Amino acid sequence: MKGITIKLPDATLRQLRQQARNTGRSVAALVRERLEARPDHAGESVFALTSDLAGSLAGSRRPAANTRRRFRRS
């Protein structure tokens, strides 16, 4: 097994050390476990991940198109 060095914020390191003490495991074991864990949304499309946001923003009903003369296609 090869090793790496990571830098963590103090608060994160404190939480990891506290959890390591509570569970009787090493900080390295906890970090390895989190790195190897599959994300909850692995394989889902961006649409699937953001579908609950559809319609949550208020805005103009005008289309998001630039109709200025210099940007028109000939």
DSSP file (Angstrom, degrees, kcal/mol; ACC not computed):
  #  RESIDUE AA STRUCTURE BP1 BP2  ACC     N-H-->O    O-->H-N    N-H-->O    O-->H-N    TCO  KAPPA ALPHA  PHI   PSI    X-CA   Y-CA   Z-CA
    1    1 A M              0   0    0      0, 0.0     2,-0.2     0, 0.0     0, 0.0   0.000 360.0 360.0 360.0 135.0    0.0    0.0    0.0
    2    2 A K        -     0   0    0      1,-0.0     2,-0.3     0, 0.0     0, 0.0  -0.661 360.0-135.0 -96.9 155.1    1.3    3.4   -0.9
    3    3 A G        -     0   0    0     -2,-0.2     2,-0.3     2,-0.0    -1,-0.0  -0.760  16.6-172.0-110.4 156.4    0.9    6.5    1.2
    4    4 A I        -     0   0    0     -2,-0.3     2,-0.5     2,-0.0     0, 0.0  -0.903  20.0-127.2-135.3 166.0   -0.1   10.1    0.4
    5    5 A T        -     0   0    0     -2,-0.3     2,-0.3     2,-0.0    -2,-0.0  -0.969  25.7-176.9-116.6 132.2   -0.3   13.3    2.4
    6    6 A I        -     0   0    0     -2,-0.5     2,-0.5     2,-0.0    -2,-0.0  -0.934  19.5-137.4-125.7 152.3   -3.4   15.4    2.6
    7    7 A K        -     0   0    0     -2,-0.3    -2,-0.0     0, 0.0     0, 0.0  -0.938  24.9-176.4-110.3 129.5   -4.1   18.8    4.2
    8    8 A L        -     0   0    0     -2,-0.5    -2,-0.0     2,-0.0     2,-0.0  -0.899  32.5-100.5-123.3 150.6   -7.3   19.2    6.1
    9    9 A P     >  -     0   0    0      0, 0.0     4,-2.2     0, 0.0     3,-0.2  -0.359  39.3-112.9 -62.3 152.1   -9.0   22.1    7.9
   10   10 A D  H  > S+     0   0    0      1,-0.2     4,-2.5     2,-0.2     5,-0.2   0.880 116.1  53.6 -56.6 -41.0   -8.5   21.9   11.7
   11   11 A A  H  > S+     0   0    0      1,-0.2     4,-2.2     2,-0.2    -1,-0.2   0.904 109.1  48.3 -63.5 -41.1  -12.2   21.4   12.3
   12   12 A T  H  > S+     0   0    0     -3,-0.2     4,-2.5     2,-0.2    -1,-0.2   0.912 111.8  49.2 -65.1 -42.7  -12.3   18.4    9.9
   13   13 A L  H  X S+     0   0    0     -4,-2.2     4,-2.7     2,-0.2    -2,-0.2   0.894 109.5  52.3 -65.4 -39.5   -9.3   16.8   11.5
   14   14 A R  H  X S+     0   0    0     -4,-2.5     4,-2.5    -5,-0.2    -1,-0.2   0.926 110.4  48.5 -60.7 -44.3  -10.8   17.3   15.0
   15   15 A Q  H  X S+     0   0    0     -4,-2.2     4,-2.5     2,-0.2    -2,-0.2   0.916 111.9  49.0 -62.4 -43.3  -13.9   15.6   13.8
   16   16 A L  H  X S+     0   0    0     -4,-2.5     4,-2.5     2,-0.2    -2,-0.2   0.922 112.2  48.0 -62.9 -43.9  -12.0   12.7   12.3
   17   17 A R  H  X S+     0   0    0     -4,-2.7     4,-2.4     2,-0.2    -2,-0.2   0.905 111.9  49.8 -64.2 -40.7   -9.9   12.2   15.4
   18   18 A Q  H  X S+     0   0    0     -4,-2.5     4,-2.4     2,-0.2    -2,-0.2   0.928 112.8  46.4 -63.4 -44.9  -13.0   12.3   17.6
   19   19 A Q  H  X S+     0   0    0     -4,-2.5     4,-2.3     2,-0.2     6,-0.3   0.887 110.5  53.7 -65.2 -37.9  -14.7    9.7   15.5
   20   20 A A  H  X>S+     0   0    0     -4,-2.5     4,-1.6    -5,-0.2     5,-1.2   0.921 110.5  46.8 -62.1 -43.2  -11.5    7.6   15.4
   21   21 A R  H  <5S+     0   0    0     -4,-2.4    -2,-0.2     1,-0.2    -1,-0.2   0.921 113.5  48.8 -62.7 -43.8  -11.5    7.6   19.3
   22   22 A N  H  <5S+     0   0    0     -4,-2.4    -2,-0.2     1,-0.2    -1,-0.2   0.850 119.9  36.2 -67.2 -34.2  -15.2    6.8   19.5
   23   23 A T  H  <5S-     0   0    0     -4,-2.3    -1,-0.2    -5,-0.2    -2,-0.2   0.585 103.5-123.7 -96.6 -11.0  -15.0    3.9   17.0
   24   24 A G  T  <5S+     0   0    0     -4,-1.6     2,-0.2     1,-0.3    -3,-0.2   0.728  72.4 118.8  75.4  21.0  -11.5    2.6   18.0
   25   25 A R      < -     0   0    0     -5,-1.2    -1,-0.3    -6,-0.3    -2,-0.2  -0.702  67.2-100.7-113.2 167.6  -10.2    2.9   14.5
   26   26 A S     >  -     0   0    0     -2,-0.2     4,-1.8     1,-0.1     5,-0.1  -0.483  24.8-119.7 -85.1 158.9   -7.4    5.0   13.0
   27   27 A V  H  > S+     0   0    0      1,-0.2     4,-2.4     2,-0.2     5,-0.2   0.898 116.2  55.7 -61.3 -40.6   -7.9    8.3   11.2
   28   28 A A  H  > S+     0   0    0      1,-0.2     4,-2.6     2,-0.2    -1,-0.2   0.888 105.5  51.1 -60.7 -40.2   -6.3    6.7    8.2
   29   29 A A  H  > S+     0   0    0      2,-0.2     4,-2.3     1,-0.2    -1,-0.2   0.898 110.2  49.4 -65.6 -39.5   -8.8    3.9    8.2
   30   30 A L  H  X S+     0   0    0     -4,-1.8     4,-2.0     2,-0.2    -2,-0.2   0.910 112.0  48.0 -65.3 -41.9  -11.7    6.4    8.3
   31   31 A V  H  X S+     0   0    0     -4,-2.4     4,-2.3     2,-0.2    -2,-0.2   0.925 111.8  49.9 -65.1 -44.5  -10.3    8.4    5.4
   32   32 A R  H  X S+     0   0    0     -4,-2.6     4,-2.2     1,-0.2    -2,-0.2   0.914 109.3  52.4 -59.0 -43.2   -9.7    5.2    3.4
   33   33 A E  H  X S+     0   0    0     -4,-2.3     4,-1.1     1,-0.2    -1,-0.2   0.910 111.1  46.4 -60.4 -43.1  -13.3    4.1    4.1
   34   34 A R  H  < S+     0   0    0     -4,-2.0    -1,-0.2     1,-0.2    -2,-0.2   0.868 112.1  50.6 -69.1 -35.9  -14.7    7.5    2.9
   35   35 A L  H  < S+     0   0    0     -4,-2.3    -1,-0.2     1,-0.2    -2,-0.2   0.858 113.5  44.7 -69.3 -34.3  -12.5    7.5   -0.2
   36   36 A E  H  < S+     0   0    0     -4,-2.2    -1,-0.2    -5,-0.2    -2,-0.2   0.635  89.7 106.4 -85.7 -14.1  -13.6    4.0   -1.2
   37   37 A A  S  < S-     0   0    0     -4,-1.1     3,-0.0    -5,-0.2    -3,-0.0  -0.406  74.3-119.7 -68.3 140.1  -17.3    4.6   -0.5
   38   38 A R        -     0   0    0     -2,-0.1    -1,-0.1     1,-0.1    -2,-0.1  -0.598  30.5-110.5 -76.6 137.3  -19.5    4.9   -3.6
   39   39 A P    >   -     0   0    0      0, 0.0     3,-1.3     0, 0.0    -1,-0.1  -0.348  23.8-119.8 -63.3 151.1  -21.4    8.2   -3.9
   40   40 A D  T 3  S+     0   0    0      1,-0.3    -2,-0.0    -3,-0.0     0, 0.0   0.809 111.5  43.1 -62.4 -30.0  -25.1    7.9   -3.4
   41   41 A H  T >  S+     0   0    0      3,-0.1     3,-1.8     2,-0.0    -1,-0.3   0.000  78.2 153.8-108.8  28.3  -25.8    9.3   -6.8
   42   42 A A  T <  S+     0   0    0     -3,-1.3     3,-0.1     1,-0.3    -4,-0.0  -0.356  70.6  11.4 -61.6 130.6  -23.2    7.4   -8.8
   43   43 A G  T 3  S+     0   0    0      1,-0.3    -1,-0.3    -2,-0.1     2,-0.2   0.348  93.0 130.2  87.4  -6.4  -24.2    6.9  -12.5
   44   44 A E    <   -     0   0    0     -3,-1.8    -1,-0.3     1,-0.1    -3,-0.1  -0.528  59.2-114.2 -81.0 150.1  -27.2    9.4  -12.4
   45   45 A S     >  -     0   0    0     -2,-0.2     4,-2.0     1,-0.1     5,-0.2  -0.323  23.1-111.9 -76.2 163.5  -27.4   12.0  -15.1
   46   46 A V  H  > S+     0   0    0      1,-0.2     4,-1.8     2,-0.2     5,-0.1   0.889 120.0  55.5 -61.4 -39.2  -27.1   15.7  -14.3
   47   47 A F  H  > S+     0   0    0      1,-0.2     4,-1.0     2,-0.2    -1,-0.2   0.927 107.2  48.5 -59.4 -45.5  -30.8   16.1  -15.3
   48   48 A A  H  4 S+     0   0    0      1,-0.2     3,-0.4     2,-0.2     4,-0.3   0.883 111.6  49.9 -63.7 -38.1  -31.7   13.4  -12.7
   49   49 A L  H  < S+     0   0    0     -4,-2.0    -1,-0.2     1,-0.2     3,-0.2   0.816 121.2  33.4 -70.0 -30.2  -29.7   15.1  -10.0
   50   50 A T  H >< S+     0   0    0     -4,-1.8     3,-1.9    -5,-0.2     4,-0.5   0.338  84.2 104.4-109.2   6.3  -31.1   18.6  -10.6
   51   51 A S  G >< S+     0   0    0     -4,-1.0     3,-1.0    -3,-0.4    -1,-0.1   0.802  75.7  61.0 -62.3 -28.9  -34.7   17.7  -11.6
   52   52 A D  G 3  S+     0   0    0     -4,-0.3    -1,-0.3     1,-0.2    -2,-0.1   0.658  98.0  60.3 -71.9 -13.1  -36.1   18.8   -8.3
   53   53 A L  G X  S+     0   0    0     -3,-1.9     3,-2.4     2,-0.1     4,-0.3   0.625  74.8 118.0 -86.3 -14.4  -34.8   22.3   -9.0
   54   54 A A  T <  S+     0   0    0     -3,-1.0    -3,-0.0    -4,-0.5     0, 0.0  -0.321  86.0   8.3 -59.5 126.9  -36.9   22.8  -12.1
   55   55 A G  T 3  S+     0   0    0      2,-0.1    -1,-0.3    -2,-0.1    -2,-0.1   0.499  95.4 112.9  82.7   4.5  -39.3   25.7  -11.6
   56   56 A S    <   +     0   0    0     -3,-2.4     2,-0.4     2,-0.1    -2,-0.1   0.574  63.0  71.6 -86.8  -7.6  -37.7   26.8   -8.3
   57   57 A L  S    S-     0   0    0     -4,-0.3     2,-0.3     2,-0.0    -2,-0.1  -0.902  74.2-139.6-111.3 135.7  -36.4   30.1   -9.7
   58   58 A A        +     0   0    0     -2,-0.4     2,-0.3     0, 0.0    -2,-0.1  -0.658  41.4 132.1 -87.6 147.6  -38.5   33.0  -10.6
   59   59 A G        -     0   0    0     -2,-0.3     2,-0.1     0, 0.0    -2,-0.0  -0.978  54.3 -51.6-174.0-177.4  -37.6   34.9  -13.8
   60   60 A S        -     0   0    0     -2,-0.3     0, 0.0     1,-0.1     0, 0.0  -0.353  35.1-137.4 -71.3 151.4  -38.8   36.4  -17.0
   61   61 A R  S    S+     0   0    0     -2,-0.1    -1,-0.1     2,-0.1     3,-0.1   0.525  73.6 108.9 -86.1  -5.5  -40.9   34.4  -19.4
   62   62 A R  S    S-     0   0    0      1,-0.1    -2,-0.1     2,-0.0     2,-0.0  -0.435  81.0-103.7 -68.8 144.1  -38.9   35.8  -22.3
   63   63 A P        -     0   0    0      0, 0.0     2,-2.1     0, 0.0    -1,-0.1  -0.317  28.7-111.7 -67.2 153.4  -36.6   33.3  -23.9
   64   64 A A  S    S+     0   0    0     -3,-0.1     2,-0.4     2,-0.1    -2,-0.0  -0.448  73.8 128.2 -84.0  65.4  -32.9   33.5  -23.1
   65   65 A A        -     0   0    0     -2,-2.1     2,-0.8     2,-0.0    -3,-0.0  -0.937  60.2-129.3-123.7 145.5  -32.0   34.6  -26.6
   66   66 A N        +     0   0    0     -2,-0.4    -2,-0.1     1,-0.1     0, 0.0  -0.840  27.1 175.6 -95.8 109.6  -29.9   37.6  -27.7
   67   67 A T        +     0   0    0     -2,-0.8    -1,-0.1     5,-0.1     5,-0.1   0.260  30.1 132.1-101.2  11.6  -31.9   39.4  -30.3
   68   68 A R    >>  -     0   0    0      1,-0.1     3,-1.4     3,-0.1     4,-0.6  -0.352  66.5-117.4 -64.8 147.5  -29.6   42.4  -30.8
   69   69 A R  G >4 S+     0   0    0      1,-0.3     3,-1.2     2,-0.2    -1,-0.1   0.860 109.6  55.9 -55.9 -43.4  -28.9   43.1  -34.5
   70   70 A R  G 34 S+     0   0    0      1,-0.3    -1,-0.3     3,-0.0    -2,-0.1   0.692 108.8  48.7 -69.7 -15.3  -25.1   42.5  -34.3
   71   71 A F  G <4 S+     0   0    0     -3,-1.4    -1,-0.3     2,-0.1    -2,-0.2   0.493  86.5 110.4-100.2  -3.7  -25.7   39.0  -33.0
   72   72 A R  S << S-     0   0    0     -3,-1.2     2,-0.3    -4,-0.6    -5,-0.1  -0.384  71.2-118.3 -70.0 147.4  -28.3   37.9  -35.5
   73   73 A R              0   0    0      1,-0.1    -1,-0.1    -2,-0.1    -2,-0.1  -0.639 360.0 360.0 -83.1 144.3  -27.4   35.3  -38.1
   74   74 A S              0   0    0     -2,-0.3    -1,-0.1     0, 0.0    -2,-0.0   0.460 360.0 360.0 -81.1 360.0  -27.5   36.4  -41.7
